[in-house]
Amino acid sequence: MTRERRWSHDIESHWVTRPTISDGTVFVGVGYTDATGTVLGFDIEGGNRTFEYSCGREVETRPITDSDGLYVAPNDGSLRCLSPDNGRQHWTCQTPAGVVSPMAVIGTTLYALTIRGHVLAVDTTEGSVRWQWSGIGAAQSGVVVNGTTVYVGTADGCVTALNRRTGFVRWRRSLGSGVVGRPAVVDDTLMIAMFDGSVRALCSQTGDDRWQASVGVCVVGPAIAGSRVVVGDKTGTIHAFERRTGAKRWKTSLESGISVTLAVAKERAEVLTDAGQLASLSITDGAIHSSASAPVPSPTGALLVGDGVCF
């Protein structure tokens, strides 16, 4: 089964971030070959361009939104809050180093991880830094916030849990291999993908080991859907594990390697391969329900929108 393409845009750039949806608009960050960048917005129904903001430098981090603004992190080391309606800049905050990994916003606080391992908590109303924690390793994994804790993984193989309000370290674990991608947390379990090809489950409260599984090569993910943990690898194989025990449930091979974030919701996983294949898989057994081709290879990730997919 194939999917009908509703609309597409050819953006003449060397980098486009994973999309963000807000009030019927698809926002993406863009980087051009001359090192400049923009944030673009498209109407989700018809694909008409409705928003454009020039950042001066390329944007490698996915923009995020809340009810107060659109938050972007161009490669000049700044964080900026924009109006998603007209692009008016509300504030800017300079960071110790560039932010090139996923951000998170909870209430009136924006959490961001710099390339050098700093975690910043920024007041979204005025752009002031509430607290800053300085890690020791290079980082591109992004931050994940759950309850009162911020979790971050770094390339030196450390995972750190910080108090969301103060930035104090609650626990810190060295796992012996660099962390790939953004961690995922559900209930009391923190899921982490590693450079060495392993998937680790830790207690989110203490950092103690729950289980570990290996897929043999560098993995992408993890994504959690119900009782399943789903990861992809550089050979193009999708693996699903039981979230509580780590038992292997299924694996499905696609046409090429996987380097970008998987999208999951309820009973399906949407996966983009490095060759531009978009595959929809059953979370239950890994069966491929549909397949489509991206306009160009090496896409940056899929986003589920109702019954559709934006990439």
Disulfide bonds with the S-S distance in Angstrom:
none
